[in-house]
Amino acid sequence: MLAAIWMWLELLSRFSMQMSNSQTNIWLIAGIFSCYILLFTTNWQLQWIILTLGLTLGEVLIHLRLHMLITAGEGQVQDVWWLSFLLVRMMSIMIVWMKERFLKGLLGSEQ
């Protein structure tokens, strides 16, 4: 699913004049990916695997769709990967911290 989202957004940005030159495009894509990955897990290993495989498969699909030579590690892909991974990790840490803080407060008041 992540590969399909990446392919759709990347093809949209390549053919849209508004999205092609925008730095907010990278932040938007990273935010969407982070929220999507966070739906499945807060474990960093699984987040890394989902993000890496999703972006790699999406990049292969883009190059096959455009009939281009497949190149690994283009600049925008790396930017989106790092930003998505950092965002999803920060959100995961925040969620785990909030669960511990509020559950400890709720359970501590009952004892």
C-alpha positions as CSV (number, residue, x, y, z in Angstrom):
1,M,0.0,0.0,0.0
2,L,2.8,2.4,0.8
3,A,4.4,1.7,-2.6
4,A,1.1,2.6,-4.3
5,I,0.8,5.8,-2.3
6,W,4.4,6.7,-3.1
7,M,3.9,6.0,-6.8
8,W,0.7,8.0,-7.0
9,L,2.2,11.0,-5.2
10,E,5.5,10.9,-7.1
11,L,3.8,10.7,-10.5
12,L,1.4,13.5,-9.5
13,S,4.4,15.7,-8.5
14,R,6.2,15.0,-11.7
15,F,3.3,16.0,-13.9
16,S,1.9,18.9,-11.7
17,M,3.7,22.2,-11.9
18,Q,2.5,23.3,-8.4
19,M,3.8,20.2,-6.7
20,S,7.1,19.7,-8.6
21,N,9.0,22.7,-7.2
22,S,7.6,22.6,-3.7
23,Q,9.6,21.6,-0.6
24,T,6.3,21.3,1.3
25,N,5.6,18.3,-1.0
26,I,8.4,16.3,0.7
27,W,7.0,17.2,4.2
28,L,3.5,16.3,3.1
29,I,4.5,12.9,1.7
30,A,6.6,12.2,4.8
31,G,3.7,13.1,7.1
32,I,1.3,10.8,5.2
33,F,3.8,7.9,5.3
34,S,4.4,8.4,9.0
35,C,0.8,8.4,9.9
36,Y,0.2,5.4,7.7
37,I,3.1,3.4,9.3
38,L,2.0,4.4,12.7
39,L,-1.4,2.7,12.2
40,F,0.5,-0.6,12.1
41,T,3.2,-0.5,14.7
42,T,5.4,1.5,17.1
43,N,8.2,-1.0,16.8
44,W,11.2,0.7,15.1
45,Q,12.3,-2.4,13.2
46,L,9.0,-3.0,11.6
47,Q,8.7,0.7,10.8
48,W,12.1,0.6,9.1
49,I,11.1,-2.5,7.1
50,I,7.7,-1.1,6.0
51,L,9.1,2.2,4.9
52,T,12.2,0.8,3.1
53,L,10.3,-1.9,1.2
54,G,7.4,0.4,0.4
55,L,9.6,3.2,-1.0
56,T,11.8,0.7,-2.9
57,L,8.8,-1.1,-4.5
58,G,7.2,2.3,-5.2
59,E,10.3,3.5,-6.9
60,V,10.5,0.4,-9.1
61,L,6.9,0.8,-10.1
62,I,7.4,4.4,-11.0
63,H,10.4,3.6,-13.2
64,L,8.5,0.7,-14.8
65,R,5.5,3.0,-15.5
66,L,7.6,5.7,-17.1
67,H,9.7,3.2,-19.0
68,M,12.9,4.5,-17.5
69,L,16.1,2.8,-16.3
70,I,15.8,1.9,-12.7
71,T,18.2,3.8,-10.5
72,A,18.5,3.2,-6.8
73,G,18.7,6.0,-4.2
74,E,17.6,9.2,-5.9
75,G,17.8,12.3,-3.8
76,Q,14.1,12.9,-3.3
77,V,13.6,9.3,-2.2
78,Q,16.3,9.6,0.4
79,D,14.9,12.8,1.7
80,V,11.4,11.3,2.0
81,W,12.8,8.2,3.6
82,W,14.8,10.0,6.3
83,L,12.1,12.5,7.0
84,S,9.4,9.9,7.2
85,F,11.5,7.7,9.5
86,L,12.3,10.6,11.8
87,L,8.7,11.7,12.0
88,V,7.3,8.2,12.6
89,R,9.9,7.6,15.3
90,M,9.1,10.9,17.1
91,M,5.4,10.2,16.9
92,S,5.9,6.6,18.2
93,I,8.0,7.9,21.1
94,M,5.3,10.5,21.9
95,I,2.5,7.9,21.8
96,V,4.4,5.4,24.0
97,W,5.3,8.2,26.5
98,M,1.7,9.4,26.7
99,K,0.4,5.8,27.2
100,E,2.9,5.3,30.1
101,R,2.3,8.7,31.6
102,F,-1.5,8.5,31.6
103,L,-1.8,4.8,32.4
104,K,0.6,5.2,35.3
105,G,-1.4,8.2,36.5
106,L,-4.7,6.3,36.2
107,L,-3.4,3.1,37.8
108,G,-1.4,4.9,40.5
109,S,-4.5,6.8,41.7
110,E,-6.4,3.5,42.2
111,Q,-3.9,2.0,44.6
